[in-house]
């Protein structure tokens, strides 16, 4: 029985052998997906397809980015690196949510 790693697709563009290529593929797919979302697609099948494409793009990018971080981090400081990465990610989500809340609650200019 062949393992998935032995099929060749993961050897050519896998996050362990070539993380930069895998990150680029994920980013190009994310950009294309967000651009299509920005066109105002409202049909349910199209929204489902775009959501699936966004999930696939994240599946390409995230493991490759983590592998690149590990490869670029010297010594045994991986635990500190990933804890800092998680903290910054969570802080970004919280700040963005606060920004959206403030933008929604901001008083609008009176109309004449």
MOQUI-V404913 format. One line per field, one symbol per residue. burial: I if it has 24 or more other C-alpha atoms within 12 Angstrom, else O. Layout:
BEGIN
burial=???
END
This chain:
BEGIN
burial=OOOOOOOOOOOOIIIIOIIIOIIOIIIOIIOOIOOOOOOOOOOOOOOOOIOOIIOOIIOIIIIIIIIIIOOOOOOOOOOOOOOOOOOOOOOOOOOOOOOOOOOOOOOOOOOO
END
